[in-house]
Amino acid sequence: MAASDLVLALTGASGAPYGVRLLELLLSAGRSVHLVVSSAAAQVVSQELERTVRLEAFRPQDLLGSEAIERLGPKLTGLHYHHFQDFSAGIASGSFLTGGMVICPCSMGTVAAVAHGLSQNLIHRAADVHLKERRRLILVPRETPLGLVQLRNLTACAEAGAVVLPAMPAFYTKPRVVGDLIDFLVGRICDQLGVEHHLLRRWGVD
């Protein structure tokens, strides 16, 4: 356990490729990642990436894919999976030190739970812990349009100390493929976490 450990949660919003790519980048950077995947997130992964993630018998290759597994090699040992209903996991307690948490993608239901402190699963509880311990919590919502209830919930999260980082890729980087759009957003998340990367061309830098 170290303050450099990070928590990554995937929930049931569209945008599974963002979360999966972020997981790979954090691991490749040598960070220990505590991963939680909701049941709805597993359904989204199946639909968007055509990968079957078994929450009761999790295998990294089912989520990351064989190519990413080969790239990561021994760094894969930094991955620690927790079932989303396992409240005995270390990340459910403020005494377990971390360097921050990201919920990517973050469903509006998860936003509501975080905004109102409803610890209905390990993802909600870990987010609540990060807020109460004044640690970095990054929410990556992917929803449009946003209704008043959702906007108020996002505001409540921001007021409580969370960083709201919507899944909004930029185009000034001249993306050529979908992967470029994904990497832009993942790079911005890494910036918030203080994780070094070379995923995007920065504005004003030749």
Order of alpha helices (4+ residues) and beta strands (2+ residues): beta-alpha-beta-alpha-alpha-alpha-beta-beta-alpha-alpha-beta-alpha-beta-alpha
